Amino acid sequence: MPKVRTATHAGTWYSSSASQLQQQLQQWLSEAQAEPGQHARAIIAPHAGYRYSGHVAAYAYKQIDPKKVRRVFLLGPSHHFYSKHCLLSPLDEYGTPLGNARIDKEVYQQLAATSKFNVMEAGADEAEHSLELHLPYIVHVMQGAAPGWTLVPIVVGAISADAEAAYGRLLAPYLEDPANLFIISSDFCHWGRRFGYTYHDPKQGPIHASIEALDRQGMALIEAQDAAGFQRYLKQYGNTICGRHPTAVLLHALQQCGAVRHSVRFTKYDQSHRCTSDQDSSVSYAAAVVVAE
């Protein structure tokens, strides 16, 4: 019997009812806009509870043509344990209320052979939400794919800038393969005293406008595929983008894709709350699509 990762956040962060969950995803996807005829080779989307970010994620997932995808790479940050490496799951499948996603053991063996990846404990894997919150969307969208598609989940630790570049080089050949889809799991600014981050530029207006301006500055660097500029931006402002390391890995991978040029475009932005005082808090969410030119 395969070892299946339990969907530990179902019933709290998103619905555990398959019919209700399917209906929600279909509704959000029907409301999202997409560029006709363009298939995303990679996306960036949030991983908060669906009541906050489900509608934003739809603007990324709407751009995927599942008929062109055989393998899904899913990169997300760690919220529960510290590591200076990227990590693989010890399990065989990821469970969701909509069905399971099978882990690609062949690619896992290739990645493990580089000696650059560690393996998580099963408990740590199940505690982490940055990957799990994408699984219902993935399974739902990939219903239109050919049978046998596989998943490559990777938790990206608190890696250095040099390691971000190294992992980007390592993953670039997979990104260049048009049968692979890369999904980067990231929320944007976590603002408020409870997050230990209260940056406010009064020249931008109220706090929520300052947060958006700060996020959009980082989003512009991502769209420019400027890994070095994104690193300087994070160092200068300390923006609490929790998926900054997976995002940087993607930027470095894109820089290594010499055979194919890509464009990055953000398609949706929202905040959980429009902060107006230092008693408030919010998390920002953004969706981006990467397409081959």
N, C-alpha and C positions, 0 to 999 in steps of 0.2 A: 504493500500500500504506500502511495506517495505521502511524504510528510508535508502537510498543508499549513500554511500560516493562517491563523485565525484572524478574521476581520474584527479586531478588538474594539474598534471605534464605531462599528455599526450600532445603531440604536441610540447613539449620543451625538456624534459629530455629523452623522448623516443617517438616513432611514435604514432600518434593518428589514423593511418590507420590500421585497423585490418589485412588486407592482407599483408601490408608491415611489420608490427610487427611480424606476424606469420612467414613470410619468414625469417626475421632476426633471430628469436629464433631458427628456424629449422636449419639454416645455422650454427650458433654458436654451437648448440648441436651436429650437425653432425661432426664438427671439433674437439670437445672435446674428450678427452680420459677418459675411465672409466675402473674399475676393473670388469671383467666379473663375473656374478653370485653373486655380493655383492650389497645389498640394504642399502642405507644410512638411518640410524635411525635419524640422525640429520646432518645438514650442516651449514657451515659458508660461507657467500657470500656477496659481496659488494652491495652498494646501490647508486652508482654514476650514472650520465647519461650513457645511454647504449653505446654511442660512445666511452666511456672510459673504462667501466667495464663489458659490456654485455658479451664479450667473456670469461672473467674470471669466471663470475657466472655460465656459462655453464658447467664448470668442476665440480661444485658441483651438479647442477641439473641433470646432466647426470647420476649420481649414484642412482637416485631415481627410485624405481619400484612402479608406482602409483597404481598398482593392490593390493598392500599390505597396502595402506594408506586409512584411513577413516577420519582422522582429522589432520589438519595442525596447529601447534602452530608457530606463527610468532612473534619473539621478536626483537625489534629495539630500538635504542636510540632516545632521544628527541633533536632536533636541535633548537627548537623555543620557548620552555618554560622550566622553571626550576621546578623540583619536586623531592622530596626525596622518592617517592613511585613508584610503578608500576601502570600503568593506563590502563583502558579498554575503548573501543570505545562506544559511545552512539548510534551508528547506527546499522542497521540490516544486511547490505551487503556492500561489497567493490566492486565498479565498476571498470572495465577495458575495453579497446577497444575489448577484446576477450570474454567478458562475465563477469558475476558477481560471487563473492565468498560469500557464506552465512555464517554469524557468528554463531557459536555454542552457543546458548543461554543457554542450559543446563550447559555446562562447565562454561560459564560466571557467572551463578547463583552460582555454586560451589565456584568459585574464590571469588566472591563478599561476600559470606557468611563467608569467613575467616577474613574480615575487614582489609585485607592487601592491597586492591586495591582501587584506586580512579577511577573516570570516567572523561574522557576528555570532553571538549567542542567540539562540532562538527567542529567548525572553526579551532581549534587547531589540530584536527585529520586530516582535509583536507590539512592543511599547511605542515604537517610533511611528508617528503619524504622517510624516512628510511624503512617504511613498504610498501608504495605504489610502490616503484621501484621493489619490489619482486612479486607483484601481477600478472603482465603479465606472468612471468615465471611460477608461481604457477598454474595459470589457464590453461596455455598451457600444462604443464606437466601432470596436473591432468585430462586432457581430457581422459587419459587412465584408470582412476579410476572408481570404481563403482559409480553409481548415488547416490547423497545424501551426498557426502563428505562435511565437514564443516571446517571453519577457526576460529582460536582463536588468534586474534591480541592483542599484549601486548606491550605498550610503556614502556621501562625501564628508569626510571629517574636517576638522579645523586645520586644513592643510596650508602650507606656505605658498607664497607667490611662485616660487620655483617649482613646487610640487604641482600647482595648478597648471603650469605650462607643460610639465612632464606628462601629467595625465591627459592633457589636451592632445599632445603629440601621439600618445598611445591609442587614444580613442578616435583620432582623425580618420584612419582607414575605414573604421566602421561607419562613421558619419558620411564618408564619401560614397558608400554603398547605397544606391537609391532604394533598396528593399528594407533599409533600416530607418526607423523613426526615433528621434531623441526627444525625450520629455524632461524638462528641467523644472523641478518643484521649488518654488520660491514665493514667499510673501515679501512685501516691501516694508516701508518704514513702520516700526513698532514704536509709537510715541506715547509718552506719559511717564509719570513717576514710577509706576509699577514695572516699567521696562527699563528704568534708569536712563531714559533718553528724552530730553525736553528742548532740543534745539529749536529756536524760533528766530527767523529773520524778519523783524518788524517791517522792513521795506517791502515785503511780499504781502503784507496785510494781516488778516487774522491767522491764527495758528494753523488751521486746516489748509489755508492757501500756501503758507510757508512749507508745510509738509509736502504738498503736491509739487511745488516748485523744486524742492530738494529731490523728490523721487524722479521727477521728469528730467532733471539734470543727469541722474544716473542712467535713466532709460535712454537718453540721447547718446550716451557713451556706448551703451549696449547696441543700439541701432547702428552706430558707427563701427562696431566690432573692434573697439579700442580697449583691449585688455589692460594695457599699461595705464591708460587714462582712467579706467574704471578702478584700478588699484589705487591710484593717486586720490581719486574722489573719495573712496572709502576711508583712506587714511586721513584726509583733510576734514571730512564732516562726521565720520563715524556712523553713517546712516545704518540703522539696524536692519539691513536686508538679510533675512535669515538664510536665504539660498545664494548668498554671494559667492561661496566657493564653487558650487555646481555651475553657476552662471559663468564664472571665470573660466572653468574648465571648458565649457562650450565655446567661449570666445577664443580660447587658444586653439581648440580643435578646428574652428572655422578658419583661423589664420593658416592652418596647415593644409587645408583643402585646396591645393594649388590647381587641380584639374577642373574644379567647379567653383564658380563664384556664387555667393549667396547674399541675399538681402534680409535684413531683420526689421520687422515693423511691429510696433506696439498697437494693439487694436482695441484695448479697453483698460480703463483705470477707475478705481473706486476706493472709498475708505469706509471702514466699519462705523465711524462716527466723525462728524465734523467738529473738531475740537475748537473751542473758543476761549478756554481758560486752562490754567495749569492743573486744575482738578480733573480734567478730562483725560481720556486715553483713546487711542485708535490704532488699528492696523490697516495698512494700505495693501491693495491687491491690484495686480496688473497681468494682462495677457499679451503675449507676443508670438508672432509666427516667423519662422525662417523658411524661405523658399529659395530654390535654385534659380538663378537667372538664365 
